[in-house]
Amino acid sequence: MLKLIWRASAIADLEVILSFISDHDWAAANNLLLAVETCAERLPDHPYLYRAGRVAGTREAVVHPNYIIIYRVSTDTVEIVNIVHARQQYP
């Protein structure tokens, strides 16, 4: 099984997103966190389940209609690079 790595940028993205949502709806923020964690935990077992990313060498897992995990797969790791809002201009 591949090793899962969270880059600091992805952690920071998630913190900003959750902070914003929790200001309005704590339960929604908690549900999103659970969805992101569940999806991330599955990535090492099924790294190619999700679509190829808009940036070469990345893949995109839609964890909620509004949020996408951007990640890279290498020979021994799955690296979560960013978490973005679906309407956010990316890259």
C-alpha positions in Angstrom: 0.0 0.0 0.0 1.1 3.5 -0.8 2.0 6.0 2.0 -0.3 9.0 2.4 1.4 12.4 2.7 -0.3 15.7 3.4 1.6 18.8 2.2 1.5 21.8 4.4 -0.4 23.7 1.6 -3.2 21.1 1.7 -3.5 21.3 5.5 -3.5 25.1 5.3 -6.2 25.0 2.6 -8.4 22.7 4.7 -8.0 24.9 7.8 -9.1 28.0 5.9 -12.1 26.2 4.4 -13.2 24.7 7.7 -12.7 28.0 9.5 -14.9 29.8 7.0 -17.6 27.1 7.0 -17.7 26.7 10.8 -18.3 30.4 11.2 -21.7 29.8 9.6 -22.4 26.1 10.3 -20.3 24.0 12.6 -22.0 20.8 11.7 -21.4 21.4 8.0 -17.7 22.0 8.7 -17.5 18.8 10.6 -19.3 16.8 7.9 -16.8 18.2 5.3 -13.9 17.3 7.5 -15.1 13.7 7.8 -15.7 13.5 4.0 -12.2 14.8 3.3 -10.6 12.5 5.8 -12.5 9.5 4.5 -11.6 10.2 0.9 -8.0 10.8 1.7 -7.7 7.6 3.7 -8.9 5.6 0.6 -6.5 7.2 -1.8 -3.5 4.9 -1.1 -5.7 1.8 -1.8 -7.3 3.3 -5.0 -5.0 6.1 -6.2 -6.3 6.1 -9.8 -10.0 6.0 -9.0 -10.4 9.7 -9.5 -10.0 11.8 -12.7 -6.8 13.1 -14.1 -6.1 16.7 -12.8 -6.0 19.9 -14.7 -2.3 20.2 -13.8 -0.1 17.5 -15.4 0.9 14.8 -12.9 -2.0 15.4 -10.6 -5.4 13.8 -9.9 -8.6 15.3 -8.6 -11.0 13.7 -6.1 -14.3 15.5 -5.7 -15.2 15.0 -2.0 -18.2 17.3 -2.0 -19.8 19.1 -4.9 -17.9 22.2 -3.9 -14.5 20.8 -2.8 -11.8 18.9 -4.6 -8.6 17.2 -3.3 -5.7 17.7 -5.6 -3.1 14.9 -5.2 -0.1 13.3 -6.9 0.7 9.6 -7.1 4.3 8.3 -7.2 5.7 4.8 -6.9 5.4 4.7 -3.1 3.3 7.7 -2.0 0.1 9.6 -2.5 0.7 13.2 -1.8 -2.2 15.5 -1.1 -1.1 18.9 -2.6 -4.1 21.2 -2.2 -7.8 21.3 -1.4 -9.8 23.8 -3.5 -13.3 25.0 -3.9 -14.8 23.8 -7.2 -15.4 27.4 -8.4 -11.9 28.5 -7.4 -9.7 29.3 -10.3 -7.2 26.5 -10.3 -4.4 26.3 -11.3 
